[in-house]
Amino acid sequence: MSTRRKFLKNAGLTALSVPYIKYAVKEYSLSDINSSDHDDVFWDNVRKQFPLKEGQTYFNNGTMGPMSGYTLNKVMSDMLYSSVHGAEQDYKGNGPELLNGYFKNEEVRKKIGRIINADYKEISLLQNATFGMNYVGQGLDLKAGDEIINTDQEHGGGFSVWKMLAKRKGCNYKQAKITLPANNPQEIIDSVMAQVTKRTKVIAIPHIISVYGVIMPVKEICIAARKIGIFTVLDGAQTVGQIKVDVKDIGCDAYYSSLHKWMLAPGGNGILYVNKNSVDKLWSTIASYNWDHTDDQGFRLMQNGTSNQSLIVGLEAALDFYNTIGGEKWINRINQLGDRLRTGLKDIPKVTIVSSTHPYMSAGMTTYKVQGMTGPELQKHLWDVAKMQPRSVGYEVMRHCTHIYNNEKEIDRALEIIGSI
């Protein structure tokens, strides 16, 4: 019996160690990224910073972006440290902060603020974009008869709270129609503003449409809305890390994003920005110790209780990785690869691009369909032939995302396969 217990104990420890050994990540350093390298060498080296499996190509960071090895190391190290040194961590004393959800995380918020041009006190750290949308919708003091304008191309996380408020409070929910493909910014502006009446209180629209990747003319809509006192909230789930975001230049009242997509942070990292001149209009959605904190309104709105502090460590690492490469260089690379894909798709018979091809309305997301194949069939075909993974986002259409860990050869190979169908 003693021998059996010893065997089971050792076997259990071995089983626990296998996944770690199998997927152990080498040590990565930001100093491994040399910005003076020639472009081809630089981007090849950037690709090596990701522990993605060789022989597979990931084209779906519009759902979830893979972490760089540097970020992954930081998350794993922090989790391991907390597990080993738990008794030494005292969030009420002088030790490291053990729990997230009660702390201001000012340095991380300042880094985000520099990327989106906001004061850190205007930024709340949340779990994802859906949380941000709910914090705004639930926080506004809307009443029966108040009008809310969405579009007909919202993600579920971008319309659900507004539809719920229509049912719960008697608000009037309206949708502006966006054409497919959308290649005329003025048509979008006109469609949204045509829904406005004297009872309109909120315009809640995406900065980038989640399915089609269309970059919306949000600045012009926010300017028009502000003139007549309408609260504007933008769904930026697909923006931060894909395009340049300047919330002050846009002029919105609120903006939310998921940073585990294009910023390549660990899953469960989102942000909410609320302009300091508008934040008094929002009640705290989740109330904890500092629900009525007035000096740091962003901190007031992120009173969400205990969560995983290691994810915040990972978020900061992802921000540092982004800044090391350089925001402009990062975003230009995404655009370059997206343009290469769209240019190639245009030349393939029986392929229809249903996302925008307008130079100012497209970036790293392209949605298209192939005559004679459903979206799921095309996704399976790309995987079976070349282990490529974009994402089918409907019965007919495929959404294809390009990011800094992709390269021209992968784009060209995808085009070759599609062209051969």
Secondary structure, DSSP 8 states (H G I E B T S, - for coil): -HHHHHHHHHHHHHHHHHHHHHT------GGG--TTS-HHHHHHHHHTTS---TT-EE--TTT-----HHHHHHHHHHHHHHHHSGGG--TTTTS----BSSS--HHHHHHHHHHHT--GGGEEEES-HHHHHHHHHHHB---TT-EEEEETT--HHHHHHHHHHHHHH--EEEEE---SS---HHHHHHHHHTT--TTEEEEEEESB-TTT--B--HHHHHHHHHHTT-EEEEE-TTTBTTB---HHHHT-SEEEEETTSTT---SS-EEEEE-TTTGGGB--SS--TTTT--S-HHHHHT---SB-HHHHHHHHHHHHHHHHH-HHHHHHHHHHHHHHHHHHHHTSTTEEE-S---TTS-SSEEEEEETT--HHHHHHHHHHHH-EE-EE-SSS-EEEE--TT--HHHHHHHHHHHHH-
